[in-house]
Amino acid sequence: MSPKNLLLFGATGTIGSYILDAILSARSQFDRVAIFTSPRTAETKASALEKLKAQNVEIIVGDIEDEEAIKAAYVGIDTVISALGRTALAQQIPLINLAAASKDVNLFLPSEYGTDIAYSPKSANEKPHQLKLKVRALIESIPREQLNYSYVVTGPFAEMYLNSIPGLEEAGGWNVKAQKATLLGDKGEDKVSLTTMKDVGTLVLAAIQSTSSATLNRPLCVNSFTTTPAKIQAEFERQTGTAWKSVSFTSLERLRALETEAWEKGHPAATGVTLRRIWTEGGTLYEERGNGVIGEPAVMGLEEVVANELKRVSSL
Ligand SMILES: NC(=O)c1ccc[n+]([C@@H]2O[C@H](COP(=O)([O-])OP(=O)(O)OC[C@H]3O[C@@H](n4cnc5c(N)ncnc54)[C@H](OP(=O)(O)O)[C@@H]3O)[C@@H](O)[C@H]2O)c1
């Protein structure tokens, strides 16, 4: 049965807002679109929530740790989409248990939208994957008659991949103002698959619109395009019409050293450095991407992403 009544968690967040936008672009295909949001967000983002109400979105304000509030929110909902942030990933455990116990909820999309956390046997030991792995283990332990799931795996968000981590510029990124780039890998020629944030929304929408045995109860590894740091650099230089002042390379070996140091120092971006190391090792490459099984929706390309970044920086 195709999803008709949706409830989103984290819909006011970074990627949740793109997912909600995409769903609203197809609003007439759904009977209900509801979001569950915190009292704090209801206060701080009141005008954005008013705009959503005007687009026929039900706003449920509550505490995600309040079981009764969640049970009430699940009534009449067939599909739950979570886009909760990294600090709230564990909060999905009770949300999933309650979804399994609900007579209405049939499909749960946990907050993934990133690196494939089961890419290889090594993935099981990666620090940033631990909570998402716990969530997967729980959802997979639930009988399928009770709850189906779909993991939308997108790899790095293209826009974020372009930007360096403040204080950790050696871990890769493009600084348009300074015309300075740090490319990951010895020569920047290792492939990486990226998904723009808009496309994450497009691909989640397509995933719920085309539920089938090819999309349900498995990872759905999708992306906007596959490129290399060197190709990104070439596109920046083509669009800016100039050879950049400084282009350097960070080898995998150096990236691994930066990663160790970041974890040892308790750097808040240690997770980001680990993910960049995984991406540079080829952790976003698949024999076949899943866009085809969800109807090959139109997605963005490198040229547009670079153009958007140049526009963003010039407007600062
Ligand atoms: N592939 C990539 O490059 C990439 C980059 C960033 C994130 N991601 C992934 O995308 C997913 C969403 O991340 P995000 O950065 O979009 O999230 P976010 O903006 O940090 O948070 C999303 C929402 O979650 C809710 N939330 C946050 N902290 C919470 C807490 N402690 N308790 C309860 N609710 C909380 C809030 O919603 P309300 O206040 O409305 O309830 C918030 O707006 C994650 O799985 C993350 O790993 C991937």
The ligand as a MOL file (V3000), in Angstrom:
LIG
                    3D

  0  0  0     0  0            999 V3000
M  V30 BEGIN CTAB
M  V30 COUNTS 48 52 0 0 0
M  V30 BEGIN ATOM
M  V30 1 N 25.3150 13.0560 4.6670 0
M  V30 2 C 25.7230 14.1470 5.3070 0
M  V30 3 O 26.6800 14.8380 4.8800 0
M  V30 4 C 24.9890 14.5690 6.5430 0
M  V30 5 C 25.2280 15.8250 7.0940 0
M  V30 6 C 24.4720 16.2220 8.2090 0
M  V30 7 C 23.5510 15.3390 8.7390 0
M  V30 8 N 23.3630 14.1100 8.1920 0 CHG=1
M  V30 9 C 22.3900 13.1650 8.7670 0
M  V30 10 O 21.0840 13.6960 8.6090 0
M  V30 11 C 20.2760 13.3490 9.7480 0
M  V30 12 C 19.6480 14.6160 10.3130 0
M  V30 13 O 20.6760 15.4940 10.7110 0
M  V30 14 P 20.4850 17.0790 10.7210 0
M  V30 15 O 21.8480 17.6590 10.7760 0
M  V30 16 O 19.5640 17.4650 9.6300 0 CHG=-1
M  V30 17 O 19.7660 17.2670 12.1120 0
M  V30 18 P 19.5970 18.5960 12.9930 0
M  V30 19 O 19.3040 19.7440 12.0890 0
M  V30 20 O 20.7290 18.7080 13.9430 0
M  V30 21 O 18.3280 18.2100 13.8870 0
M  V30 22 C 17.1290 17.8230 13.2740 0
M  V30 23 C 15.9980 17.9680 14.2390 0
M  V30 24 O 16.0470 16.9620 15.2320 0
M  V30 25 C 15.4040 17.4530 16.4090 0
M  V30 26 N 16.3880 17.3370 17.5080 0
M  V30 27 C 17.6810 17.7040 17.4830 0
M  V30 28 N 18.2780 17.4260 18.6510 0
M  V30 29 C 17.3530 16.8540 19.4070 0
M  V30 30 C 17.3610 16.3260 20.7110 0
M  V30 31 N 18.4780 16.3170 21.4580 0
M  V30 32 N 16.2210 15.8070 21.1920 0
M  V30 33 C 15.1220 15.7880 20.4250 0
M  V30 34 N 15.0570 16.2660 19.1800 0
M  V30 35 C 16.1590 16.7890 18.6760 0
M  V30 36 C 15.0290 18.9160 16.1800 0
M  V30 37 O 13.6880 18.9410 15.7070 0
M  V30 38 P 12.4480 19.5740 16.5180 0
M  V30 39 O 12.9430 20.6130 17.4460 0
M  V30 40 O 11.5820 20.0870 15.4190 0
M  V30 41 O 11.8250 18.4420 17.2200 0
M  V30 42 C 15.9370 19.2780 15.0280 0
M  V30 43 O 15.4720 20.3020 14.2120 0
M  V30 44 C 21.1940 12.6090 10.7170 0
M  V30 45 O 20.9890 11.2250 10.5800 0
M  V30 46 C 22.5860 12.9860 10.2570 0
M  V30 47 O 23.5600 11.9960 10.5220 0
M  V30 48 C 24.0500 13.7210 7.0930 0
M  V30 END ATOM
M  V30 BEGIN BOND
M  V30 1 1 1 2
M  V30 2 2 2 3
M  V30 3 1 2 4
M  V30 4 1 4 5
M  V30 5 2 4 48
M  V30 6 2 5 6
M  V30 7 1 6 7
M  V30 8 2 7 8
M  V30 9 1 8 9
M  V30 10 1 8 48
M  V30 11 1 9 10
M  V30 12 1 9 46
M  V30 13 1 10 11
M  V30 14 1 11 12
M  V30 15 1 11 44
M  V30 16 1 12 13
M  V30 17 1 13 14
M  V30 18 2 14 15
M  V30 19 1 14 16
M  V30 20 1 14 17
M  V30 21 1 17 18
M  V30 22 2 18 19
M  V30 23 1 18 20
M  V30 24 1 18 21
M  V30 25 1 21 22
M  V30 26 1 22 23
M  V30 27 1 23 24
M  V30 28 1 23 42
M  V30 29 1 24 25
M  V30 30 1 25 26
M  V30 31 1 25 36
M  V30 32 1 26 27
M  V30 33 1 26 35
M  V30 34 2 27 28
M  V30 35 1 28 29
M  V30 36 1 29 30
M  V30 37 2 29 35
M  V30 38 1 30 31
M  V30 39 2 30 32
M  V30 40 1 32 33
M  V30 41 2 33 34
M  V30 42 1 34 35
M  V30 43 1 36 37
M  V30 44 1 36 42
M  V30 45 1 37 38
M  V30 46 2 38 39
M  V30 47 1 38 40
M  V30 48 1 38 41
M  V30 49 1 42 43
M  V30 50 1 44 45
M  V30 51 1 44 46
M  V30 52 1 46 47
M  V30 END BOND
M  V30 END CTAB
M  END
